[in-house]
């Protein structure tokens, strides 16, 4: 079945910033939710699954590796839309790679978890950046930033990378449901940075950044 188009919905959404990082989010989640009520029921359900996963993914690292792997597999079994699956895979892949970089510096073993690169990282554990530099050019810089303890710069690189991936994908998804999904994914990145930037006090800010990066490496527990 052809993918639904949503001309009115997408035309109603304020433009996201052309560059990252932005000064602020162009729309609140409450107002965005109102616009998203234009979705057909099936698409609304698919989006809800994605939003639930993104919110679940951001929560503190209280979950076991088994719980995270089960949640990932459940979502991938429930979801048939290729853009939902790609957004989730991007998040999972980045988390697994970041966890691997951090665990290796701590002298631990390869990360457990889910995603496309778990087995690859285990096989190439002793290679620089696990031999993934050509596919993911950002890994080398992230490895350096984590080693130097530059948590704010690391967080900015992580979010900028996600933003770039989804912005490129959005350029080919005009007025489709995929475009709606990619808008929400990019909005979540913009909102995350905007909220982070608004934290008052340098000490509290630094601690919040460290927590955000820890969210990406929760496999360490």
C-alpha positions in Angstrom: 0.0 0.0 0.0 1.4 3.5 -0.9 2.6 5.6 2.0 0.1 8.2 3.1 0.8 11.8 2.4 0.1 14.6 4.9 0.4 17.9 3.1 -1.7 19.9 5.6 0.0 18.4 8.6 3.5 19.0 7.4 2.7 22.5 6.1 1.5 23.3 9.5 4.7 22.4 11.3 7.2 25.2 11.9 10.5 24.8 10.2 13.2 23.2 12.3 16.5 25.1 12.5 18.7 24.9 9.4 21.8 24.3 11.5 22.5 22.4 14.7 22.7 23.3 17.5 19.8 25.6 17.6 19.0 28.4 20.1 15.6 26.9 20.9 12.9 24.5 19.9 10.5 26.0 17.4 7.4 24.3 18.9 6.4 22.8 22.2 5.5 19.1 22.5 2.0 20.0 23.5 1.5 22.0 20.3 3.2 19.3 18.2 0.9 16.7 19.6 -2.1 18.8 18.5 -0.9 18.9 14.9 -0.2 15.1 15.0 -3.9 14.5 15.6 -4.2 14.8 11.8 -2.6 11.3 11.4 -4.6 8.3 10.4 -5.1 5.8 13.2 -2.6 3.3 11.9 0.1 5.9 11.4 -0.7 7.5 14.8 -0.1 4.1 16.4 3.2 3.6 14.7 4.3 7.1 15.8 3.2 6.4 19.4 5.4 3.3 19.5 8.3 5.4 18.3 7.7 8.2 20.8 7.3 5.7 23.6 10.6 4.1 22.7 12.5 7.4 22.5 11.1 8.4 25.9 11.9 5.0 27.4 15.4 5.1 25.9 16.2 8.4 27.6 15.3 7.3 31.1 18.1 6.6 33.6 20.0 3.3 33.3 18.0 1.2 35.7 17.2 -1.4 33.2 19.0 -4.7 32.7 20.6 -5.5 29.4 18.0 -8.3 29.0 15.1 -5.7 29.4 16.6 -3.4 26.9 17.3 -6.1 24.3 13.7 -7.4 24.8 12.2 -3.9 24.4 14.2 -3.4 21.2 13.2 -6.7 19.7 9.6 -6.2 20.6 9.5 -2.9 18.9 11.2 -4.2 15.8 8.7 -7.1 15.6 5.7 -4.7 16.0 6.9 -2.2 13.5 6.8 -2.6 9.7 7.5 1.1 8.8 11.0 1.3 7.5 11.6 4.9 8.8 10.6 3.8 12.4 13.0 0.9 12.2 15.8 3.1 10.8 15.3 5.7 13.6 15.4 3.0 16.2 18.4 1.3 14.6 20.4 4.6 14.5 19.8 5.1 18.2 20.7 1.6 19.1 23.8 1.5 17.0 25.1 4.7 18.5 24.5 3.5 22.0 26.3 0.2 21.4 29.3 1.9 19.8 29.6 4.5 22.6 29.2 1.9 25.2 32.0 -0.1 23.5 34.4 2.8 23.5 33.8 3.6 27.1 33.9 0.0 28.3 37.2 -0.6 26.5 38.8 2.5 28.2 37.7 1.2 31.5 39.3 -2.2 30.8 35.9 -4.0 30.6 34.7 -6.5 28.0 32.6 -5.8 24.9 29.1 -4.5 25.5 26.1 -6.8 25.5 22.8 -5.4 24.0 21.0 -5.2 20.7 21.5 -3.8 17.3 23.5 -4.4 14.1 27.1 -4.0 15.5 27.2 -6.0 18.7 28.8 -9.1 17.1 31.1 -6.9 14.9 32.4 -5.1 17.9 33.1 -8.3 19.8 35.0 -9.7 16.8 37.1 -6.5 16.3 37.3 -5.5 20.0 41.0 -4.7 19.9 41.0 -2.6 16.7 40.9 1.2 16.8 37.3 2.3 16.9 36.4 -1.4 16.1 37.2 -0.9 12.4 34.1 1.3 12.0 35.7 4.6 11.1 35.0 4.4 7.4 31.3 3.9 8.0 31.0 6.2 11.0 33.6 9.0 10.7 32.4 10.6 14.0 33.7 7.6 16.1 37.3 8.8 16.2 36.5 12.2 17.4 34.0 10.9 19.9 36.6 8.5 21.3 39.0 11.4 21.7 36.4 13.5 23.5 35.4 10.7 25.9 39.0 10.0 26.7 39.6 13.7 27.5 36.5 13.9 29.6 35.0 16.6 27.4 31.4 15.5 28.1 29.6 18.6 26.7 31.5 18.3 23.4 30.8 14.6 23.3 27.0 15.2 23.9 27.0 17.9 21.2 28.7 15.5 18.7 26.3 12.7 19.5 23.2 14.9 18.9 24.7 16.7 15.9 25.4 13.3 14.3 21.8 12.1 14.9 20.5 15.4 13.5 22.6 15.1 10.3 21.5 11.5 9.7 17.8 12.3 10.0 18.0 15.6 8.1 19.5 13.9 5.1 16.7 11.3 5.3 14.1 14.0 5.6 15.2 15.6 2.3 13.9 12.5 0.5 10.6 12.1 2.4 8.6 15.2 1.6 5.0 15.2 2.8 5.0 11.5 3.6 4.4 9.8 6.9 8.1 9.1 6.9 8.6 12.9 6.9 6.4 13.2 9.9 8.4 10.6 11.8 11.7 12.3 10.8 10.4 15.6 12.0 9.5 14.2 15.4 13.0 12.5 15.6 14.7 15.8 14.8 12.5 17.7 17.1 13.5 15.4 19.9 17.2 16.2 19.3 16.5 19.9 19.1 14.4 19.8 22.3 17.0 17.8 24.1 19.7 20.3 23.3 17.5 23.3 24.0 16.5 21.9 27.4 20.0 21.1 28.2 21.3 24.5 27.3 18.6 26.1 29.6 19.9 24.4 32.7 21.0 27.1 35.2 24.4 26.9 36.9 27.6 25.5 35.4 28.0 22.7 38.0 24.4 21.5 37.5 24.9 21.9 33.7 28.1 19.7 33.7 26.4 17.1 35.8 23.4 17.0 33.5 25.6 16.6 30.4 27.4 13.7 32.1 24.0 12.1 32.9 22.9 12.4 29.3 26.1 10.8 28.0 25.6 8.1 30.6 22.2 7.5 29.2 23.8 6.5 25.9 26.2 4.0 27.7 23.8 2.4 30.1 25.0 -1.1 29.0 27.9 -0.5 31.4 25.7 -1.4 34.4 
